[in-house]
Amino acid sequence: MTPRDPAVVPRESATGAIYDLGYRGYTGERLGRRAAVLALFSASLRAAFGLGRSGKAKLVPWGITLIAIVPAAVAAAVSAIVPGGASPFNYNNYLWDMQIVFALFLAAQAPELVSSDQRNHVLSLYFSHALLRSDYALAKIGALAAALFVLAVAPMLVLFFGSVLVSADLVAALGDQVGNLAQVLGAPIIYAIPLAALGLAIAAWTPRRAYATGAIIAVFIVTTAVGAILVEATTGNVSRWAPLINPFVALDGTRDWLLGASVADSGVAASRLPLPVFGLEAAAIALIAGAAVIWRYRRMAA
Amino acid sequence: MPLISTRALTKRYGSHVTALDDLTLDVDPGIIGLVGANGAGKSTLLKILLGLLEPTSGSATVMGMDVVTQGTQIRQLVGYLPEHDCLPPDVSATDFVSHMGRMSGLPAAAARERTAEVLRHVGLYEERYRPIGGYSTGMKQRVKLAQAIVHDPKLLLLDEPTNGLDPAGRDEMLDLVHRTGTEFGIATVVASHLLGEIERVCSFLLAIDAGKLLRAAPIASFVEHTGTLGVELEDGADLLAERLVAAGLDARADGRSVLVDCPDERPYDIVRDAIDDLGLSLTRLEQRRHRLEDLFRTEGRTDDAA
């Protein structure tokens, strides 16, 4: 089973000699499972933004990212033109206000990461390689979470640098703003991980991309509507706990608990629930949805 | 150490379907043909060897590694070409094969280099930069083979590699499989329901039917002389058969022919004399050879009855 010696046979042609080196075995490094998982993570992250794909594949993710950034950029520009003017956006409410953008990105890109592998039976190739089925699930969740983090952190950074750049004394402004870095970087993490797990838990269920997209949109619309209706229509304990039906409330509550101040219209403060409850729910969403994705790929025939 | 070894390997789907039934075999490296009708259990066996399916009972090892507990190690050293489509349409062959190389643990640069090499080997040139969706079936099969060998596996498992190909495509694919197995020295298992294909490229044959092993032997032994003499006559086959049986030979009429069992050379003279005595006209006298199909005709029948 030794590879044969390269038989170097020059064949003369008009432009020069062609050397048939024959087949060569691979004697280099084999990095194994961990490297395979990392490669799948980075390939999936690139796919989430359509990198290395056609222009059409880039349109949606970049379009949505642009939508996420524009309000922050406008707010920064306005406060540059009208000094002292109150911006409607801050580090606390920005991600809450862009929940529709998160929902759109998830609906468009979660199926992009997993539906094609399932529909085209690429999964049986993945599962016949070094990585485990759970590795595949975790690499995909990680990649989507990283993509959502990029989506969320981009406008936060625009707010951050916007407020630094409009001030007269840049160094002092930077010093003032450094304290907000925990918010700028932390809040996107709080949003990204549970949302990625939730989106993939839905998308992994069907090889049909359109169904997955529809189901994700439906889940966000239904949970938002039902949560809001119950808060209005009921009283007492039901009304207090109803906001938790909306996953975005759980995320805002967690952000509130760990990083900062309340957002008026998120219903977190109005519910008067202890803030760790929201943290607990966000963690539960991430863990249960993540486990569902892993379970799904463990059970899938390949 | 055998390349593949199974002991009482059984796989049931639900309580009714038995895909593999108490399969015990040892296979040494080479190009191995795994032949059987559709549903005989070929794909199931390959998937168990890859660790994609767990056996219901029994055990199997590949290169000395247990398929249940050491699946990850096995899969790093095995290349797999599935029976069905397994290629994403929106990615180019170069990107896809190199991605699969990295899934086997190759570093990025090595994966790119190997991709260029194996795509050239399977005969994909300029088109390798175009999305796979636009490829012909033949080109897709080549990409499937390329992704199976990009990491230089020690063992190749090919499930119906000529699936969906036209005759010319089949020939090219079989030639490719043969070259991959012999020139590169990669042990190869080719599953196929077409005996002719197996006969052409393989040196060893595993025949399975309804999940049971029919036979495991070098290809040569299937097509060797059977020790049966075929005597074809214009007419009077029954007459000759009677005469030969009377002379103490194992003979039986089969249509216009008489089949005579020839453990040694003694029967030849008796046959000649008997034909001469009876005044029959002889059309043809031949050494019967085994044909691969015989496997399924004779032994397959007992399975159906069971």
HADDOCK unambig.tbl for C-alpha pairs under 7 A between the chains (distance, minus, plus):
assign (segid A and resid 1 and name CA) (segid B and resid 185 and name CA) 4.79 0.50 0.50
assign (segid A and resid 1 and name CA) (segid B and resid 186 and name CA) 6.63 0.50 0.50
assign (segid A and resid 2 and name CA) (segid B and resid 185 and name CA) 6.49 0.50 0.50
assign (segid A and resid 3 and name CA) (segid B and resid 184 and name CA) 5.59 0.50 0.50
assign (segid A and resid 3 and name CA) (segid B and resid 185 and name CA) 6.19 0.50 0.50
assign (segid A and resid 4 and name CA) (segid B and resid 183 and name CA) 6.88 0.50 0.50
assign (segid A and resid 4 and name CA) (segid B and resid 184 and name CA) 6.70 0.50 0.50
assign (segid A and resid 23 and name CA) (segid B and resid 184 and name CA) 6.36 0.50 0.50
assign (segid A and resid 25 and name CA) (segid B and resid 152 and name CA) 5.88 0.50 0.50
assign (segid A and resid 26 and name CA) (segid B and resid 152 and name CA) 5.72 0.50 0.50
assign (segid A and resid 29 and name CA) (segid B and resid 106 and name CA) 6.90 0.50 0.50
assign (segid A and resid 30 and name CA) (segid B and resid 105 and name CA) 5.33 0.50 0.50
assign (segid A and resid 30 and name CA) (segid B and resid 106 and name CA) 5.28 0.50 0.50
assign (segid A and resid 31 and name CA) (segid B and resid 105 and name CA) 4.63 0.50 0.50
assign (segid A and resid 31 and name CA) (segid B and resid 106 and name CA) 5.99 0.50 0.50
assign (segid A and resid 31 and name CA) (segid B and resid 107 and name CA) 6.74 0.50 0.50
assign (segid A and resid 32 and name CA) (segid B and resid 104 and name CA) 6.62 0.50 0.50
assign (segid A and resid 32 and name CA) (segid B and resid 105 and name CA) 4.29 0.50 0.50
assign (segid A and resid 33 and name CA) (segid B and resid 105 and name CA) 6.22 0.50 0.50
assign (segid A and resid 35 and name CA) (segid B and resid 105 and name CA) 5.73 0.50 0.50
assign (segid A and resid 36 and name CA) (segid B and resid 102 and name CA) 5.75 0.50 0.50
assign (segid A and resid 36 and name CA) (segid B and resid 103 and name CA) 4.46 0.50 0.50
assign (segid A and resid 36 and name CA) (segid B and resid 104 and name CA) 6.32 0.50 0.50
assign (segid A and resid 36 and name CA) (segid B and resid 105 and name CA) 5.12 0.50 0.50
assign (segid A and resid 39 and name CA) (segid B and resid 102 and name CA) 6.49 0.50 0.50
assign (segid A and resid 116 and name CA) (segid B and resid 88 and name CA) 6.83 0.50 0.50
assign (segid A and resid 120 and name CA) (segid B and resid 85 and name CA) 6.77 0.50 0.50
assign (segid A and resid 120 and name CA) (segid B and resid 86 and name CA) 5.53 0.50 0.50
assign (segid A and resid 120 and name CA) (segid B and resid 87 and name CA) 6.10 0.50 0.50
assign (segid A and resid 120 and name CA) (segid B and resid 88 and name CA) 5.81 0.50 0.50
assign (segid A and resid 121 and name CA) (segid B and resid 85 and name CA) 6.61 0.50 0.50
assign (segid A and resid 121 and name CA) (segid B and resid 86 and name CA) 4.66 0.50 0.50
assign (segid A and resid 122 and name CA) (segid B and resid 86 and name CA) 4.62 0.50 0.50
assign (segid A and resid 122 and name CA) (segid B and resid 87 and name CA) 5.88 0.50 0.50
assign (segid A and resid 122 and name CA) (segid B and resid 88 and name CA) 6.83 0.50 0.50
assign (segid A and resid 127 and name CA) (segid B and resid 52 and name CA) 6.94 0.50 0.50
assign (segid A and resid 128 and name CA) (segid B and resid 50 and name CA) 6.42 0.50 0.50
assign (segid A and resid 128 and name CA) (segid B and resid 52 and name CA) 6.75 0.50 0.50
assign (segid A and resid 128 and name CA) (segid B and resid 75 and name CA) 5.87 0.50 0.50
assign (segid A and resid 128 and name CA) (segid B and resid 80 and name CA) 6.93 0.50 0.50
assign (segid A and resid 129 and name CA) (segid B and resid 75 and name CA) 5.15 0.50 0.50
assign (segid A and resid 129 and name CA) (segid B and resid 76 and name CA) 6.04 0.50 0.50
assign (segid A and resid 129 and name CA) (segid B and resid 103 and name CA) 6.25 0.50 0.50
assign (segid A and resid 129 and name CA) (segid B and resid 104 and name CA) 5.58 0.50 0.50
assign (segid A and resid 130 and name CA) (segid B and resid 72 and name CA) 5.30 0.50 0.50
assign (segid A and resid 130 and name CA) (segid B and resid 75 and name CA) 5.53 0.50 0.50
assign (segid A and resid 130 and name CA) (segid B and resid 76 and name CA) 5.13 0.50 0.50
assign (segid A and resid 130 and name CA) (segid B and resid 103 and name CA) 6.55 0.50 0.50
assign (segid A and resid 130 and name CA) (segid B and resid 104 and name CA) 5.41 0.50 0.50
assign (segid A and resid 131 and name CA) (segid B and resid 72 and name CA) 6.92 0.50 0.50
assign (segid A and resid 302 and name CA) (segid B and resid 52 and name CA) 6.87 0.50 0.50
